[in-house]
Amino acid sequence: MGSFTRSVKRKQQRAQKKAAKKKLKKIGKAIQSMPESCSKCQKHVDKANLGSQLDWHVEIDNQLNMTLTCPECKEK
């Protein structure tokens, strides 16, 4: 009985690992397709400066379309 439960646990772990890899791949694709400028004012995003990136606002709709908004446009 012990080997059966181990095999079931291994199967569940493999399924979870596969789902996590699939989700990570989807997130990676979304990040690669992210716009490089503000959708409203066309201000360029400084990808080298992590602090400035955290201020930007990203919206994703149901069709996985992204809109990127700079802090100045977000306040308007």
N, CA, C and O atoms as a Tripos MOL2 file, in Angstrom:
@<TRIPOS>MOLECULE
protein
  304   303    76     0     0
PROTEIN
NO_CHARGES

@<TRIPOS>ATOM
      1 N           0.8200   -1.1920    0.0000 N.3       1 MET1
      2 CA          0.0000    0.0000    0.0000 C.3       1 MET1
      3 C           0.8620    1.2530    0.0000 C.2       1 MET1
      4 O           0.4690    2.2690   -0.5740 O.2       1 MET1
      5 N           2.0350    1.2000    0.6370 N.am      2 GLY2
      6 CA          2.9080    2.3590    0.7270 C.3       2 GLY2
      7 C           3.4290    2.8040   -0.6320 C.2       2 GLY2
      8 O           3.5160    4.0030   -0.8970 O.2       2 GLY2
      9 N           3.7760    1.8530   -1.4960 N.am      3 SER3
     10 CA          4.3080    2.2420   -2.8050 C.3       3 SER3
     11 C           3.2190    2.8730   -3.6740 C.2       3 SER3
     12 O           3.5060    3.7280   -4.5110 O.2       3 SER3
     13 N           1.9820    2.4530   -3.4760 N.am      4 PHE4
     14 CA          0.8740    3.0400   -4.2290 C.3       4 PHE4
     15 C           0.6980    4.5140   -3.8610 C.2       4 PHE4
     16 O           0.5140    5.3500   -4.7460 O.2       4 PHE4
     17 N           0.7500    4.8380   -2.5860 N.am      5 THR5
     18 CA          0.5760    6.2290   -2.1520 C.3       5 THR5
     19 C           1.7490    7.0870   -2.6170 C.2       5 THR5
     20 O           1.5710    8.2510   -2.9770 O.2       5 THR5
     21 N           2.9740    6.4940   -2.6080 N.am      6 ARG6
     22 CA          4.1310    7.2390   -3.1030 C.3       6 ARG6
     23 C           3.9770    7.5420   -4.5930 C.2       6 ARG6
     24 O           4.2790    8.6480   -5.0420 O.2       6 ARG6
     25 N           3.5140    6.5700   -5.3420 N.am      7 SER7
     26 CA          3.3520    6.7940   -6.7800 C.3       7 SER7
     27 C           2.2710    7.8340   -7.0670 C.2       7 SER7
     28 O           2.3960    8.6210   -8.0060 O.2       7 SER7
     29 N           1.2220    7.8360   -6.2680 N.am      8 VAL8
     30 CA          0.1640    8.8380   -6.4310 C.3       8 VAL8
     31 C           0.7100   10.2240   -6.1130 C.2       8 VAL8
     32 O           0.4350   11.1820   -6.8370 O.2       8 VAL8
     33 N           1.4820   10.3360   -5.0360 N.am      9 LYS9
     34 CA          2.0770   11.6190   -4.6610 C.3       9 LYS9
     35 C           3.0380   12.1080   -5.7360 C.2       9 LYS9
     36 O           3.0480   13.2920   -6.0740 O.2       9 LYS9
     37 N           3.8570   11.1840   -6.2810 N.am     10 ARG10
     38 CA          4.7950   11.5630   -7.3440 C.3      10 ARG10
     39 C           4.0380   12.0610   -8.5740 C.2      10 ARG10
     40 O           4.4450   13.0360   -9.2050 O.2      10 ARG10
     41 N           2.9610   11.4030   -8.9040 N.am     11 LYS11
     42 CA          2.1600   11.7980  -10.0580 C.3      11 LYS11
     43 C           1.5640   13.1920   -9.8360 C.2      11 LYS11
     44 O           1.5400   14.0100  -10.7550 O.2      11 LYS11
     45 N           1.0900   13.4570   -8.6340 N.am     12 GLN12
     46 CA          0.5380   14.7810   -8.3180 C.3      12 GLN12
     47 C           1.6240   15.8510   -8.3730 C.2      12 GLN12
     48 O           1.3900   16.9500   -8.8750 O.2      12 GLN12
     49 N           2.8070   15.5310   -7.8600 N.am     13 GLN13
     50 CA          3.9120   16.4810   -7.8800 C.3      13 GLN13
     51 C           4.3360   16.8000   -9.3090 C.2      13 GLN13
     52 O           4.6160   17.9540   -9.6330 O.2      13 GLN13
     53 N           4.3840   15.7840  -10.1610 N.am     14 ARG14
     54 CA          4.7260   16.0140  -11.5640 C.3      14 ARG14
     55 C           3.6950   16.8970  -12.2450 C.2      14 ARG14
     56 O           4.0470   17.7760  -13.0320 O.2      14 ARG14
     57 N           2.4270   16.6680  -11.9470 N.am     15 ALA15
     58 CA          1.3570   17.4870  -12.5360 C.3      15 ALA15
     59 C           1.4670   18.9320  -12.0590 C.2      15 ALA15
     60 O           1.2880   19.8580  -12.8500 O.2      15 ALA15
     61 N           1.7580   19.1370  -10.7810 N.am     16 GLN16
     62 CA          1.9180   20.4910  -10.2530 C.3      16 GLN16
     63 C           3.1330   21.1860  -10.8800 C.2      16 GLN16
     64 O           3.0760   22.3670  -11.2210 O.2      16 GLN16
     65 N           4.2210   20.4420  -11.0240 N.am     17 LYS17
     66 CA          5.4310   20.9970  -11.6200 C.3      17 LYS17
     67 C           5.1830   21.3830  -13.0810 C.2      17 LYS17
     68 O           5.6420   22.4310  -13.5350 O.2      17 LYS17
     69 N           4.4690   20.5480  -13.8010 N.am     18 LYS18
     70 CA          4.1460   20.8240  -15.1980 C.3      18 LYS18
     71 C           3.2580   22.0620  -15.3090 C.2      18 LYS18
     72 O           3.4690   22.8960  -16.1890 O.2      18 LYS18
     73 N           2.2760   22.1880  -14.4340 N.am     19 ALA19
     74 CA          1.3780   23.3460  -14.4410 C.3      19 ALA19
     75 C           2.1450   24.6230  -14.1120 C.2      19 ALA19
     76 O           1.8940   25.6730  -14.7040 O.2      19 ALA19
     77 N           3.0790   24.5310  -13.1690 N.am     20 ALA20
     78 CA          3.8700   25.6990  -12.7920 C.3      20 ALA20
     79 C           4.7660   26.1390  -13.9560 C.2      20 ALA20
     80 O           4.9020   27.3360  -14.2080 O.2      20 ALA20
     81 N           5.3740   25.1930  -14.6610 N.am     21 LYS21
     82 CA          6.2050   25.5320  -15.8080 C.3      21 LYS21
     83 C           5.3800   26.1850  -16.9110 C.2      21 LYS21
     84 O           5.8280   27.1330  -17.5560 O.2      21 LYS21
     85 N           4.1790   25.6720  -17.1180 N.am     22 LYS22
     86 CA          3.2920   26.2220  -18.1400 C.3      22 LYS22
     87 C           2.8950   27.6570  -17.7920 C.2      22 LYS22
     88 O           2.8660   28.5280  -18.6620 O.2      22 LYS22
     89 N           2.5940   27.8930  -16.5260 N.am     23 LYS23
     90 CA          2.2160   29.2310  -16.0720 C.3      23 LYS23
     91 C           3.3930   30.1910  -16.1990 C.2      23 LYS23
     92 O           3.2150   31.3340  -16.6190 O.2      23 LYS23
     93 N           4.5870   29.7430  -15.8410 N.am     24 LEU24
     94 CA          5.7780   30.5640  -15.9460 C.3      24 LEU24
     95 C           6.0690   30.9260  -17.3970 C.2      24 LEU24
     96 O           6.4640   32.0550  -17.6890 O.2      24 LEU24
     97 N           5.8760   29.9820  -18.3010 N.am     25 LYS25
     98 CA          6.0910   30.2280  -19.7210 C.3      25 LYS25
     99 C           5.1040   31.2770  -20.2320 C.2      25 LYS25
    100 O           5.4710   32.1430  -21.0250 O.2      25 LYS25
    101 N           3.8680   31.2000  -19.7840 N.am     26 LYS26
    102 CA          2.8360   32.1610  -20.1800 C.3      26 LYS26
    103 C           3.1770   33.5600  -19.6660 C.2      26 LYS26
    104 O           3.0080   34.5470  -20.3820 O.2      26 LYS26
    105 N           3.6530   33.6400  -18.4320 N.am     27 ILE27
    106 CA          4.0480   34.9260  -17.8540 C.3      27 ILE27
    107 C           5.2500   35.4970  -18.6050 C.2      27 ILE27
    108 O           5.3120   36.7000  -18.8570 O.2      27 ILE27
    109 N           6.1880   34.6470  -18.9560 N.am     28 GLY28
    110 CA          7.3610   35.0900  -19.7100 C.3      28 GLY28
    111 C           6.9810   35.6740  -21.0590 C.2      28 GLY28
    112 O           7.5330   36.6910  -21.4780 O.2      28 GLY28
    113 N           6.0390   35.0310  -21.7410 N.am     29 LYS29
    114 CA          5.5670   35.5560  -23.0250 C.3      29 LYS29
    115 C           4.8850   36.9020  -22.8440 C.2      29 LYS29
    116 O           5.0540   37.8040  -23.6650 O.2      29 LYS29
    117 N           4.1180   37.0390  -21.7760 N.am     30 ALA30
    118 CA          3.4240   38.2980  -21.5120 C.3      30 ALA30
    119 C           4.4270   39.4200  -21.2520 C.2      30 ALA30
    120 O           4.2380   40.5440  -21.7160 O.2      30 ALA30
    121 N           5.4750   39.1210  -20.5240 N.am     31 ILE31
    122 CA          6.4990   40.1270  -20.2230 C.3      31 ILE31
    123 C           7.2330   40.5300  -21.5010 C.2      31 ILE31
    124 O           7.5390   41.7070  -21.6930 O.2      31 ILE31
    125 N           7.5140   39.5720  -22.3690 N.am     32 GLN32
    126 CA          8.2040   39.8800  -23.6190 C.3      32 GLN32
    127 C           7.3550   40.7540  -24.5370 C.2      32 GLN32
    128 O           7.8950   41.5600  -25.2950 O.2      32 GLN32
    129 N           6.0410   40.6050  -24.4760 N.am     33 SER33
    130 CA          5.1620   41.3770  -25.3510 C.3      33 SER33
    131 C           4.7310   42.7040  -24.7240 C.2      33 SER33
    132 O           3.9220   43.4270  -25.3060 O.2      33 SER33
    133 N           5.2610   43.0280  -23.5520 N.am     34 MET34
    134 CA          4.9010   44.2700  -22.8740 C.3      34 MET34
    135 C           5.3880   45.4680  -23.6790 C.2      34 MET34
    136 O           6.5150   45.4620  -24.1760 O.2      34 MET34
    137 N           4.5570   46.4910  -23.8110 N.am     35 PRO35
    138 CA          4.9740   47.6900  -24.5550 C.3      35 PRO35
    139 C           6.1780   48.3660  -23.9060 C.2      35 PRO35
    140 O           6.4250   48.2090  -22.7100 O.2      35 PRO35
    141 N           6.9230   49.1200  -24.7130 N.am     36 GLU36
    142 CA          8.1200   49.7900  -24.2060 C.3      36 GLU36
    143 C           7.9020   51.2720  -23.9510 C.2      36 GLU36
    144 O           8.8320   51.9860  -23.5750 O.2      36 GLU36
    145 N           6.6630   51.7380  -24.1570 N.am     37 SER37
    146 CA          6.3800   53.1470  -23.9080 C.3      37 SER37
    147 C           4.9600   53.2920  -23.3850 C.2      37 SER37
    148 O           4.1420   52.3790  -23.4970 O.2      37 SER37
    149 N           4.6840   54.4490  -22.8170 N.am     38 CYS38
    150 CA          3.3620   54.7410  -22.2690 C.3      38 CYS38
    151 C           2.3260   54.7190  -23.3930 C.2      38 CYS38
    152 O           2.5750   55.2430  -24.4790 O.2      38 CYS38
    153 N           1.1990   54.1310  -23.1410 N.am     39 SER39
    154 CA          0.1500   54.0290  -24.1480 C.3      39 SER39
    155 C          -0.5170   55.3730  -24.4220 C.2      39 SER39
    156 O          -1.1480   55.5460  -25.4640 O.2      39 SER39
    157 N          -0.3870   56.3200  -23.5050 N.am     40 LYS40
    158 CA         -1.0460   57.6260  -23.6640 C.3      40 LYS40
    159 C          -0.1020   58.7020  -24.1810 C.2      40 LYS40
    160 O          -0.4430   59.4210  -25.1200 O.2      40 LYS40
    161 N           1.0880   58.8240  -23.5800 N.am     41 CYS41
    162 CA          1.9940   59.9260  -23.9490 C.3      41 CYS41
    163 C           3.2570   59.4530  -24.6770 C.2      41 CYS41
    164 O           4.0790   60.2820  -25.0680 O.2      41 CYS41
    165 N           3.4250   58.1640  -24.8650 N.am     42 GLN42
    166 CA          4.5670   57.5680  -25.5690 C.3      42 GLN42
    167 C           5.9080   57.7860  -24.8660 C.2      42 GLN42
    168 O           6.9590   57.7190  -25.5040 O.2      42 GLN42
    169 N           5.8790   58.0440  -23.5570 N.am     43 LYS43
    170 CA          7.1160   58.1820  -22.7780 C.3      43 LYS43
    171 C           7.7690   56.8050  -22.6820 C.2      43 LYS43
    172 O           7.0950   55.8150  -22.3970 O.2      43 LYS43
    173 N           9.0740   56.7380  -22.9200 N.am     44 HIS44
    174 CA          9.8130   55.4770  -22.9380 C.3      44 HIS44
    175 C          10.0540   54.9520  -21.5210 C.2      44 HIS44
    176 O          10.3100   55.7290  -20.6010 O.2      44 HIS44
    177 N           9.9700   53.6330  -21.3510 N.am     45 VAL45
    178 CA         10.2140   52.9840  -20.0610 C.3      45 VAL45
    179 C          11.7100   52.7230  -19.9230 C.2      45 VAL45
    180 O          12.3310   52.1820  -20.8390 O.2      45 VAL45
    181 N          12.2920   53.1010  -18.7900 N.am     46 ASP46
    182 CA         13.6910   52.8120  -18.5130 C.3      46 ASP46
    183 C          13.7540   51.4360  -17.8580 C.2      46 ASP46
    184 O          13.5530   51.3030  -16.6510 O.2      46 ASP46
    185 N          14.0350   50.4130  -18.6690 N.am     47 LYS47
    186 CA         14.0350   49.0420  -18.1540 C.3      47 LYS47
    187 C          15.2490   48.7430  -17.2870 C.2      47 LYS47
    188 O          15.2550   47.7530  -16.5550 O.2      47 LYS47
    189 N          16.2730   49.5820  -17.3580 N.am     48 ALA48
    190 CA         17.4690   49.3620  -16.5520 C.3      48 ALA48
    191 C          17.2590   49.8090  -15.1090 C.2      48 ALA48
    192 O          17.9220   49.3030  -14.2040 O.2      48 ALA48
    193 N          16.3520   50.7430  -14.8880 N.am     49 ASN49
    194 CA         16.1110   51.2870  -13.5570 C.3      49 ASN49
    195 C          14.8780   50.6130  -12.9510 C.2      49 ASN49
    196 O          13.7490   50.9650  -13.2930 O.2      49 ASN49
    197 N          15.0850   49.6650  -12.0700 N.am     50 LEU50
    198 CA         13.9920   48.9120  -11.4620 C.3      50 LEU50
    199 C          13.0750   49.7980  -10.6390 C.2      50 LEU50
    200 O          11.8650   49.5740  -10.6210 O.2      50 LEU50
    201 N          13.6140   50.7860   -9.9650 N.am     51 GLY51
    202 CA         12.8050   51.6800   -9.1340 C.3      51 GLY51
    203 C          11.7650   52.4340   -9.9350 C.2      51 GLY51
    204 O          10.6330   52.6090   -9.4830 O.2      51 GLY51
    205 N          12.1430   52.8830  -11.1230 N.am     52 SER52
    206 CA         11.1780   53.6130  -11.9510 C.3      52 SER52
    207 C          10.1380   52.6730  -12.5510 C.2      52 SER52
    208 O           9.0040   53.0880  -12.7960 O.2      52 SER52
    209 N          10.4960   51.4380  -12.7890 N.am     53 GLN53
    210 CA          9.5540   50.4650  -13.3540 C.3      53 GLN53
    211 C           8.4120   50.1720  -12.3980 C.2      53 GLN53
    212 O           7.2930   49.9000  -12.8330 O.2      53 GLN53
    213 N           8.6760   50.2240  -11.1160 N.am     54 LEU54
    214 CA          7.6550   49.8900  -10.1270 C.3      54 LEU54
    215 C           6.5550   50.9440  -10.0650 C.2      54 LEU54
    216 O           5.4600   50.6600   -9.5790 O.2      54 LEU54
    217 N           6.8280   52.1520  -10.5470 N.am     55 ASP55
    218 CA          5.8320   53.2170  -10.5300 C.3      55 ASP55
    219 C           4.8520   53.1260  -11.6940 C.2      55 ASP55
    220 O           3.7730   53.7150  -11.6330 O.2      55 ASP55
    221 N           5.2020   52.4070  -12.7460 N.am     56 TRP56
    222 CA          4.3580   52.3090  -13.9330 C.3      56 TRP56
    223 C           3.1660   51.4020  -13.6610 C.2      56 TRP56
    224 O           3.2380   50.5010  -12.8250 O.2      56 TRP56
    225 N           2.0680   51.6460  -14.3740 N.am     57 HIS57
    226 CA          0.8310   50.8810  -14.1910 C.3      57 HIS57
    227 C           0.5920   50.0140  -15.4300 C.2      57 HIS57
    228 O           0.5790   50.5190  -16.5530 O.2      57 HIS57
    229 N           0.4040   48.7220  -15.2230 N.am     58 VAL58
    230 CA          0.1620   47.7860  -16.3190 C.3      58 VAL58
    231 C          -1.2530   47.2490  -16.1810 C.2      58 VAL58
    232 O          -1.6490   46.7820  -15.1130 O.2      58 VAL58
    233 N          -2.0190   47.3190  -17.2770 N.am     59 GLU59
    234 CA         -3.3670   46.7610  -17.3040 C.3      59 GLU59
    235 C          -3.4160   45.6650  -18.3510 C.2      59 GLU59
    236 O          -2.8990   45.8270  -19.4570 O.2      59 GLU59
    237 N          -4.0410   44.5470  -17.9990 N.am     60 ILE60
    238 CA         -4.1880   43.4350  -18.9280 C.3      60 ILE60
    239 C          -5.6690   43.1080  -19.0120 C.2      60 ILE60
    240 O          -6.3100   42.8560  -17.9910 O.2      60 ILE60
    241 N          -6.2210   43.1110  -20.2300 N.am     61 ASP61
    242 CA         -7.6410   42.7970  -20.3770 C.3      61 ASP61
    243 C          -7.8340   41.3020  -20.6280 C.2      61 ASP61
    244 O          -6.8700   40.5380  -20.5760 O.2      61 ASP61
    245 N          -9.0500   40.8840  -20.8950 N.am     62 ASN62
    246 CA         -9.3710   39.4630  -21.0580 C.3      62 ASN62
    247 C          -8.6850   38.8330  -22.2680 C.2      62 ASN62
    248 O          -8.4230   37.6300  -22.2690 O.2      62 ASN62
    249 N          -8.3920   39.6260  -23.2930 N.am     63 GLN63
    250 CA         -7.7230   39.1110  -24.4910 C.3      63 GLN63
    251 C          -6.2000   39.2030  -24.3720 C.2      63 GLN63
    252 O          -5.4920   39.0470  -25.3680 O.2      63 GLN63
    253 N          -5.6980   39.4500  -23.1790 N.am     64 LEU64
    254 CA         -4.2690   39.5550  -22.8620 C.3      64 LEU64
    255 C          -3.5930   40.7250  -23.5740 C.2      64 LEU64
    256 O          -2.3940   40.6730  -23.8490 O.2      64 LEU64
    257 N          -4.3560   41.7840  -23.8740 N.am     65 ASN65
    258 CA         -3.7810   43.0050  -24.4120 C.3      65 ASN65
    259 C          -3.2790   43.8510  -23.2480 C.2      65 ASN65
    260 O          -3.9770   44.0270  -22.2490 O.2      65 ASN65
    261 N          -2.0620   44.3740  -23.3850 N.am     66 MET66
    262 CA         -1.4610   45.1550  -22.3090 C.3      66 MET66
    263 C          -1.4840   46.6300  -22.6400 C.2      66 MET66
    264 O          -1.2430   47.0300  -23.7790 O.2      66 MET66
    265 N          -1.7720   47.4290  -21.6420 N.am     67 THR67
    266 CA         -1.6030   48.8730  -21.7510 C.3      67 THR67
    267 C          -0.6850   49.3000  -20.6190 C.2      67 THR67
    268 O          -0.8660   48.9040  -19.4670 O.2      67 THR67
    269 N           0.2860   50.1000  -20.9580 N.am     68 LEU68
    270 CA          1.2850   50.5650  -20.0090 C.3      68 LEU68
    271 C           1.0810   52.0620  -19.8190 C.2      68 LEU68
    272 O           1.0020   52.8100  -20.7930 O.2      68 LEU68
    273 N           0.9960   52.4980  -18.5640 N.am     69 THR69
    274 CA          0.7380   53.9030  -18.2590 C.3      69 THR69
    275 C           1.8160   54.4220  -17.3200 C.2      69 THR69
    276 O           2.1220   53.7990  -16.3030 O.2      69 THR69
    277 N           2.3850   55.5640  -17.6700 N.am     70 CYS70
    278 CA          3.4260   56.1650  -16.8370 C.3      70 CYS70
    279 C           2.7880   56.8010  -15.5970 C.2      70 CYS70
    280 O           1.5770   57.0240  -15.5770 O.2      70 CYS70
    281 N           3.5790   57.0930  -14.5750 N.am     71 PRO71
    282 CA          3.0280   57.6690  -13.3450 C.3      71 PRO71
    283 C           2.3250   59.0160  -13.5620 C.2      71 PRO71
    284 O           1.3280   59.3080  -12.9020 O.2      71 PRO71
    285 N           2.8460   59.8380  -14.4880 N.am     72 GLU72
    286 CA          2.2330   61.1390  -14.7430 C.3      72 GLU72
    287 C           0.8370   60.9770  -15.3510 C.2      72 GLU72
    288 O          -0.1020   61.6560  -14.9360 O.2      72 GLU72
    289 N           0.6990   60.0800  -16.3320 N.am     73 CYS73
    290 CA         -0.5960   59.8620  -16.9820 C.3      73 CYS73
    291 C          -1.5770   59.1480  -16.0410 C.2      73 CYS73
    292 O          -2.7890   59.3440  -16.1310 O.2      73 CYS73
    293 N          -1.0480   58.3350  -15.1580 N.am     74 LYS74
    294 CA         -1.8970   57.6120  -14.2090 C.3      74 LYS74
    295 C          -2.5950   58.5720  -13.2400 C.2      74 LYS74
    296 O          -3.7320   58.3330  -12.8330 O.2      74 LYS74
    297 N          -1.9100   59.6540  -12.8750 N.am     75 GLU75
    298 CA         -2.4810   60.6240  -11.9330 C.3      75 GLU75
    299 C          -3.5470   61.4950  -12.5780 C.2      75 GLU75
    300 O          -4.3770   62.0760  -11.8780 O.2      75 GLU75
    301 N          -3.5370   61.5920  -13.8940 N.am     76 LYS76
    302 CA         -4.5070   62.4410  -14.6020 C.3      76 LYS76
    303 C          -5.8760   61.8380  -14.6280 C.2      76 LYS76
    304 O          -6.8010   62.4300  -15.1850 O.2      76 LYS76
@<TRIPOS>BOND
     1     1     2 1
     2     2     3 1
     3     3     4 2
     4     3     5 am
     5     5     6 1
     6     6     7 1
     7     7     8 2
     8     7     9 am
     9     9    10 1
    10    10    11 1
    11    11    12 2
    12    11    13 am
    13    13    14 1
    14    14    15 1
    15    15    16 2
    16    15    17 am
    17    17    18 1
    18    18    19 1
    19    19    20 2
    20    19    21 am
    21    21    22 1
    22    22    23 1
    23    23    24 2
    24    23    25 am
    25    25    26 1
    26    26    27 1
    27    27    28 2
    28    27    29 am
    29    29    30 1
    30    30    31 1
    31    31    32 2
    32    31    33 am
    33    33    34 1
    34    34    35 1
    35    35    36 2
    36    35    37 am
    37    37    38 1
    38    38    39 1
    39    39    40 2
    40    39    41 am
    41    41    42 1
    42    42    43 1
    43    43    44 2
    44    43    45 am
    45    45    46 1
    46    46    47 1
    47    47    48 2
    48    47    49 am
    49    49    50 1
    50    50    51 1
    51    51    52 2
    52    51    53 am
    53    53    54 1
    54    54    55 1
    55    55    56 2
    56    55    57 am
    57    57    58 1
    58    58    59 1
    59    59    60 2
    60    59    61 am
    61    61    62 1
    62    62    63 1
    63    63    64 2
    64    63    65 am
    65    65    66 1
    66    66    67 1
    67    67    68 2
    68    67    69 am
    69    69    70 1
    70    70    71 1
    71    71    72 2
    72    71    73 am
    73    73    74 1
    74    74    75 1
    75    75    76 2
    76    75    77 am
    77    77    78 1
    78    78    79 1
    79    79    80 2
    80    79    81 am
    81    81    82 1
    82    82    83 1
    83    83    84 2
    84    83    85 am
    85    85    86 1
    86    86    87 1
    87    87    88 2
    88    87    89 am
    89    89    90 1
    90    90    91 1
    91    91    92 2
    92    91    93 am
    93    93    94 1
    94    94    95 1
    95    95    96 2
    96    95    97 am
    97    97    98 1
    98    98    99 1
    99    99   100 2
   100    99   101 am
   101   101   102 1
   102   102   103 1
   103   103   104 2
   104   103   105 am
   105   105   106 1
   106   106   107 1
   107   107   108 2
   108   107   109 am
   109   109   110 1
   110   110   111 1
   111   111   112 2
   112   111   113 am
   113   113   114 1
   114   114   115 1
   115   115   116 2
   116   115   117 am
   117   117   118 1
   118   118   119 1
   119   119   120 2
   120   119   121 am
   121   121   122 1
   122   122   123 1
   123   123   124 2
   124   123   125 am
   125   125   126 1
   126   126   127 1
   127   127   128 2
   128   127   129 am
   129   129   130 1
   130   130   131 1
   131   131   132 2
   132   131   133 am
   133   133   134 1
   134   134   135 1
   135   135   136 2
   136   135   137 am
   137   137   138 1
   138   138   139 1
   139   139   140 2
   140   139   141 am
   141   141   142 1
   142   142   143 1
   143   143   144 2
   144   143   145 am
   145   145   146 1
   146   146   147 1
   147   147   148 2
   148   147   149 am
   149   149   150 1
   150   150   151 1
   151   151   152 2
   152   151   153 am
   153   153   154 1
   154   154   155 1
   155   155   156 2
   156   155   157 am
   157   157   158 1
   158   158   159 1
   159   159   160 2
   160   159   161 am
   161   161   162 1
   162   162   163 1
   163   163   164 2
   164   163   165 am
   165   165   166 1
   166   166   167 1
   167   167   168 2
   168   167   169 am
   169   169   170 1
   170   170   171 1
   171   171   172 2
   172   171   173 am
   173   173   174 1
   174   174   175 1
   175   175   176 2
   176   175   177 am
   177   177   178 1
   178   178   179 1
   179   179   180 2
   180   179   181 am
   181   181   182 1
   182   182   183 1
   183   183   184 2
   184   183   185 am
   185   185   186 1
   186   186   187 1
   187   187   188 2
   188   187   189 am
   189   189   190 1
   190   190   191 1
   191   191   192 2
   192   191   193 am
   193   193   194 1
   194   194   195 1
   195   195   196 2
   196   195   197 am
   197   197   198 1
   198   198   199 1
   199   199   200 2
   200   199   201 am
   201   201   202 1
   202   202   203 1
   203   203   204 2
   204   203   205 am
   205   205   206 1
   206   206   207 1
   207   207   208 2
   208   207   209 am
   209   209   210 1
   210   210   211 1
   211   211   212 2
   212   211   213 am
   213   213   214 1
   214   214   215 1
   215   215   216 2
   216   215   217 am
   217   217   218 1
   218   218   219 1
   219   219   220 2
   220   219   221 am
   221   221   222 1
   222   222   223 1
   223   223   224 2
   224   223   225 am
   225   225   226 1
   226   226   227 1
   227   227   228 2
   228   227   229 am
   229   229   230 1
   230   230   231 1
   231   231   232 2
   232   231   233 am
   233   233   234 1
   234   234   235 1
   235   235   236 2
   236   235   237 am
   237   237   238 1
   238   238   239 1
   239   239   240 2
   240   239   241 am
   241   241   242 1
   242   242   243 1
   243   243   244 2
   244   243   245 am
   245   245   246 1
   246   246   247 1
   247   247   248 2
   248   247   249 am
   249   249   250 1
   250   250   251 1
   251   251   252 2
   252   251   253 am
   253   253   254 1
   254   254   255 1
   255   255   256 2
   256   255   257 am
   257   257   258 1
   258   258   259 1
   259   259   260 2
   260   259   261 am
   261   261   262 1
   262   262   263 1
   263   263   264 2
   264   263   265 am
   265   265   266 1
   266   266   267 1
   267   267   268 2
   268   267   269 am
   269   269   270 1
   270   270   271 1
   271   271   272 2
   272   271   273 am
   273   273   274 1
   274   274   275 1
   275   275   276 2
   276   275   277 am
   277   277   278 1
   278   278   279 1
   279   279   280 2
   280   279   281 am
   281   281   282 1
   282   282   283 1
   283   283   284 2
   284   283   285 am
   285   285   286 1
   286   286   287 1
   287   287   288 2
   288   287   289 am
   289   289   290 1
   290   290   291 1
   291   291   292 2
   292   291   293 am
   293   293   294 1
   294   294   295 1
   295   295   296 2
   296   295   297 am
   297   297   298 1
   298   298   299 1
   299   299   300 2
   300   299   301 am
   301   301   302 1
   302   302   303 1
   303   303   304 2
@<TRIPOS>SUBSTRUCTURE
     1 MET1         2 RESIDUE 1 A MET
     2 GLY2         6 RESIDUE 1 A GLY
     3 SER3        10 RESIDUE 1 A SER
     4 PHE4        14 RESIDUE 1 A PHE
     5 THR5        18 RESIDUE 1 A THR
     6 ARG6        22 RESIDUE 1 A ARG
     7 SER7        26 RESIDUE 1 A SER
     8 VAL8        30 RESIDUE 1 A VAL
     9 LYS9        34 RESIDUE 1 A LYS
    10 ARG10       38 RESIDUE 1 A ARG
    11 LYS11       42 RESIDUE 1 A LYS
    12 GLN12       46 RESIDUE 1 A GLN
    13 GLN13       50 RESIDUE 1 A GLN
    14 ARG14       54 RESIDUE 1 A ARG
    15 ALA15       58 RESIDUE 1 A ALA
    16 GLN16       62 RESIDUE 1 A GLN
    17 LYS17       66 RESIDUE 1 A LYS
    18 LYS18       70 RESIDUE 1 A LYS
    19 ALA19       74 RESIDUE 1 A ALA
    20 ALA20       78 RESIDUE 1 A ALA
    21 LYS21       82 RESIDUE 1 A LYS
    22 LYS22       86 RESIDUE 1 A LYS
    23 LYS23       90 RESIDUE 1 A LYS
    24 LEU24       94 RESIDUE 1 A LEU
    25 LYS25       98 RESIDUE 1 A LYS
    26 LYS26      102 RESIDUE 1 A LYS
    27 ILE27      106 RESIDUE 1 A ILE
    28 GLY28      110 RESIDUE 1 A GLY
    29 LYS29      114 RESIDUE 1 A LYS
    30 ALA30      118 RESIDUE 1 A ALA
    31 ILE31      122 RESIDUE 1 A ILE
    32 GLN32      126 RESIDUE 1 A GLN
    33 SER33      130 RESIDUE 1 A SER
    34 MET34      134 RESIDUE 1 A MET
    35 PRO35      138 RESIDUE 1 A PRO
    36 GLU36      142 RESIDUE 1 A GLU
    37 SER37      146 RESIDUE 1 A SER
    38 CYS38      150 RESIDUE 1 A CYS
    39 SER39      154 RESIDUE 1 A SER
    40 LYS40      158 RESIDUE 1 A LYS
    41 CYS41      162 RESIDUE 1 A CYS
    42 GLN42      166 RESIDUE 1 A GLN
    43 LYS43      170 RESIDUE 1 A LYS
    44 HIS44      174 RESIDUE 1 A HIS
    45 VAL45      178 RESIDUE 1 A VAL
    46 ASP46      182 RESIDUE 1 A ASP
    47 LYS47      186 RESIDUE 1 A LYS
    48 ALA48      190 RESIDUE 1 A ALA
    49 ASN49      194 RESIDUE 1 A ASN
    50 LEU50      198 RESIDUE 1 A LEU
    51 GLY51      202 RESIDUE 1 A GLY
    52 SER52      206 RESIDUE 1 A SER
    53 GLN53      210 RESIDUE 1 A GLN
    54 LEU54      214 RESIDUE 1 A LEU
    55 ASP55      218 RESIDUE 1 A ASP
    56 TRP56      222 RESIDUE 1 A TRP
    57 HIS57      226 RESIDUE 1 A HIS
    58 VAL58      230 RESIDUE 1 A VAL
    59 GLU59      234 RESIDUE 1 A GLU
    60 ILE60      238 RESIDUE 1 A ILE
    61 ASP61      242 RESIDUE 1 A ASP
    62 ASN62      246 RESIDUE 1 A ASN
    63 GLN63      250 RESIDUE 1 A GLN
    64 LEU64      254 RESIDUE 1 A LEU
    65 ASN65      258 RESIDUE 1 A ASN
    66 MET66      262 RESIDUE 1 A MET
    67 THR67      266 RESIDUE 1 A THR
    68 LEU68      270 RESIDUE 1 A LEU
    69 THR69      274 RESIDUE 1 A THR
    70 CYS70      278 RESIDUE 1 A CYS
    71 PRO71      282 RESIDUE 1 A PRO
    72 GLU72      286 RESIDUE 1 A GLU
    73 CYS73      290 RESIDUE 1 A CYS
    74 LYS74      294 RESIDUE 1 A LYS
    75 GLU75      298 RESIDUE 1 A GLU
    76 LYS76      302 RESIDUE 1 A LYS
